[in-house]
Amino acid sequence: MAYHPLADPPQAPRTIYGDTGEPAPATPPLDGDVEADLAIIGGGFTGLSAALHAAEQGLRTVLLEAREIGFGSSGRNEGQIVPAMKQEPAHAERSFGRERGQRLMEAAGAGPDVVFGLIQRFSIDCAAARCGIITAAHSPASLERMRQRTEFWQARGAPVEFLDRARAAAMIGGVGYLGGSLDHRGGVLNPLGYARGLARAAQSLGARIHGQSAATSIAPASGGWRAACATGSVTARSVLICTNAYTSDLWPALGRTIVPVRAYQLVTAPLGENVRRTILPGGQALSDTKRVMIGMRRYADGRLQLGGGGVTTGPDRPPPFAQVEKALRRLFPQIGELRWEASWSGWMAMTPDRYPRLHELAPGLLAGFGYNGRGVSMGTLMGRELAKRAAGAALDELAVPATPMRPIAGHALRRAVVFARLRYYRLRDALDTLHG
Ligand SMILES: Cc1cc2nc3c(=O)[nH]c(=O)nc-3n(C[C@H](O)[C@H](O)[C@H](O)COP(=O)(O)OP(=O)(O)OC[C@H]3O[C@@H](n4cnc5c(N)ncnc54)[C@H](O)[C@@H]3O)c2cc1C
């Protein structure tokens, strides 16, 4: 049987996030049978944002989290607040039609406003900084995509700049990219602090949040649904499943609509004074257009945090230090001595078309997930939209289009398929960069 993310150790890994920012909120396990307007399953950005927005609209809201707040990828990601999805605007228009596609893209572009707005409104202590995000182009075709992306946003008045090769090299402080796009709407935060702050804010509005309360079943009940866990149950008019990569078949076949992929985060010890001034000197976060992309951010104290470069669909493995170091030295020939200070892993939910999913599985039962590694602002946004629906909004009023659930054919073979694809993507990335 394929490995499931919830088979990981029940304690969250030690990251660099827990020592600063919001403390963990009190989230005692559910005790007994309760009634509510809304039950939410999953205590990451999606579920917490849904809880916050639902409680704000006056819904009696109860959230069940299997482990602790931020246990899933929300507490372990790189903290880049990305104002985009994986696909480019023109692709979204082709996939969902002009009006819906544009609405989705514009919502994604405004996602960081939602995130920064919540952080400010609820004084969330999560080291948030609107420093901008560079997407660096690794091939002529991707450079053209960056040009089109920039034009799409500039036409809507968004603060996005095209970077030519020289400007990208200066802003990144490294070699090898052909240019890129700089989006000033994006930024970075401490993701665990953000998740905990969302939980505190939701609680302050009346939502009840229970940790160590894994939902084991969802079944129809009079007036709605009953979500049960070992220590009790919630009967509610609506239920939201917000479990992203950690989605199981709590609802038949739901877990087979995504491919969970384990991704690693690596953090260096502070780089030397002279070197650190040359890398991302403007303080922007970086990602690139490769199919197997990298993500990177630099802290004021000179540490570099990197993601990508090592994925698996199975149990944890040794972090890919050698592979990432090789890529770093190629990008930053000046980097000098390198020591690693921390590493951990978490799970991303990939979808075949790289779009997130909002499904109405039955009246009053919804699921939102599948962010393909872009869930800080998309998850926050999805939670807000799910809460709107639970409060009575029509499906076509939502920013994220609702689609029918489609299990992936041959899902049981996903491990083999993911590895075959990764090898192919790495080869394609390498061939793309032979641009002279
Ligand atoms: C290494 C890594 C780096 C990333 N970097 C970035 C980045 O820089 N920027 C970005 O935008 N995105 C990034 N992502 C993606 C982002 O972290 C996710 O898209 C986002 O956190 C998803 O939030 P979520 O609330 O939907 O899911 P999660 O945070 O995964 O939460 C799901 C929760 O559901 C719980 N759960 C599962 N089953 C049950 C059950 N039966 N009952 C109760 N609870 C249950 C789990 O315990 C878990 O806590 C990264 C992901 C990883 C793994």
The ligand as a Tripos MOL2 file, in Angstrom:
@<TRIPOS>MOLECULE
LIG
   53    58     1     0     0
SMALL
NO_CHARGES

@<TRIPOS>ATOM
      1 C1          8.4570   21.9630    2.2690 C.3       1 LIG1
      2 C2          7.3000   22.8160    1.8180 C.ar      1 LIG1
      3 C3          7.5390   24.1290    1.4190 C.ar      1 LIG1
      4 C4          6.4720   24.9210    0.9920 C.ar      1 LIG1
      5 N1          6.7160   26.2390    0.6860 N.ar      1 LIG1
      6 C5          5.6660   27.0460    0.3770 C.ar      1 LIG1
      7 C6          5.8730   28.4370    0.1830 C.ar      1 LIG1
      8 O1          6.9740   28.9780    0.3660 O.2       1 LIG1
      9 N2          4.8000   29.1910   -0.1940 N.ar      1 LIG1
     10 C7          3.5470   28.6500   -0.3570 C.ar      1 LIG1
     11 O2          2.6210   29.3760   -0.7160 O.2       1 LIG1
     12 N3          3.3300   27.3300   -0.1160 N.ar      1 LIG1
     13 C8          4.3420   26.5250    0.2560 C.ar      1 LIG1
     14 N4          4.1080   25.2150    0.5300 N.ar      1 LIG1
     15 C9          2.7250   24.7080    0.4680 C.3       1 LIG1
     16 C10         1.9010   25.1320    1.6950 C.3       1 LIG1
     17 O3          2.6220   24.8550    2.8570 O.3       1 LIG1
     18 C11         0.5760   24.3570    1.6920 C.3       1 LIG1
     19 O4         -0.0570   24.5070    0.4480 O.3       1 LIG1
     20 C12        -0.3750   24.8650    2.7820 C.3       1 LIG1
     21 O5          0.2750   24.8990    4.0260 O.3       1 LIG1
     22 C13        -1.6060   23.9790    2.8420 C.3       1 LIG1
     23 O6         -2.3770   24.3690    3.9430 O.3       1 LIG1
     24 P1         -3.6200   23.4910    4.3440 P.3       1 LIG1
     25 O7         -4.2490   24.1260    5.5410 O.co2     1 LIG1
     26 O8         -4.5040   23.2850    3.1820 O.co2     1 LIG1
     27 O9         -3.0190   22.0650    4.7130 O.3       1 LIG1
     28 P2         -2.0620   21.6100    5.9090 P.3       1 LIG1
     29 O10        -1.3360   22.7520    6.5080 O.co2     1 LIG1
     30 O11        -1.2390   20.4750    5.4290 O.co2     1 LIG1
     31 O12        -3.0780   21.1260    7.0060 O.3       1 LIG1
     32 C14        -3.8420   19.9510    6.8820 C.3       1 LIG1
     33 C15        -4.1140   19.4600    8.2870 C.3       1 LIG1
     34 O13        -5.1180   18.4600    8.2350 O.3       1 LIG1
     35 C16        -4.8780   17.6000    9.3320 C.3       1 LIG1
     36 N5         -5.6660   16.3780    9.1170 N.ar      1 LIG1
     37 C17        -5.5030   15.4260    8.1590 C.ar      1 LIG1
     38 N6         -6.4470   14.4550    8.3040 N.ar      1 LIG1
     39 C18        -7.2220   14.8200    9.3580 C.ar      1 LIG1
     40 C19        -8.3390   14.2270    9.9950 C.ar      1 LIG1
     41 N7         -8.8580   13.0650    9.5820 N.pl3     1 LIG1
     42 N8         -8.8940   14.8630   11.0620 N.ar      1 LIG1
     43 C20        -8.3820   16.0460   11.5030 C.ar      1 LIG1
     44 N9         -7.3130   16.6480   10.9350 N.ar      1 LIG1
     45 C21        -6.7320   16.0370    9.8830 C.ar      1 LIG1
     46 C22        -3.3840   17.4050    9.3200 C.3       1 LIG1
     47 O14        -2.8970   16.9630   10.5620 O.3       1 LIG1
     48 C23        -2.9050   18.8060    8.9470 C.3       1 LIG1
     49 O15        -2.5290   19.5720   10.0840 O.3       1 LIG1
     50 C24         5.1550   24.3920    0.9290 C.ar      1 LIG1
     51 C25         4.9160   23.0640    1.3380 C.ar      1 LIG1
     52 C26         5.9830   22.2880    1.7870 C.ar      1 LIG1
     53 C27         5.7180   20.8810    2.2330 C.3       1 LIG1
@<TRIPOS>BOND
     1     1     2 1
     2     2     3 ar
     3     2    52 ar
     4     3     4 ar
     5     4     5 ar
     6     4    50 ar
     7     5     6 ar
     8     6     7 ar
     9     6    13 1
    10     7     8 2
    11     7     9 ar
    12     9    10 ar
    13    10    11 2
    14    10    12 ar
    15    12    13 ar
    16    13    14 ar
    17    14    15 1
    18    14    50 ar
    19    15    16 1
    20    16    17 1
    21    16    18 1
    22    18    19 1
    23    18    20 1
    24    20    21 1
    25    20    22 1
    26    22    23 1
    27    23    24 1
    28    24    25 2
    29    24    26 1
    30    24    27 1
    31    27    28 1
    32    28    29 2
    33    28    30 1
    34    28    31 1
    35    31    32 1
    36    32    33 1
    37    33    34 1
    38    33    48 1
    39    34    35 1
    40    35    36 1
    41    35    46 1
    42    36    37 ar
    43    36    45 ar
    44    37    38 ar
    45    38    39 ar
    46    39    40 ar
    47    39    45 ar
    48    40    41 1
    49    40    42 ar
    50    42    43 ar
    51    43    44 ar
    52    44    45 ar
    53    46    47 1
    54    46    48 1
    55    48    49 1
    56    50    51 ar
    57    51    52 ar
    58    52    53 1
@<TRIPOS>SUBSTRUCTURE
     1 LIG1         1 GROUP 0 **** ****
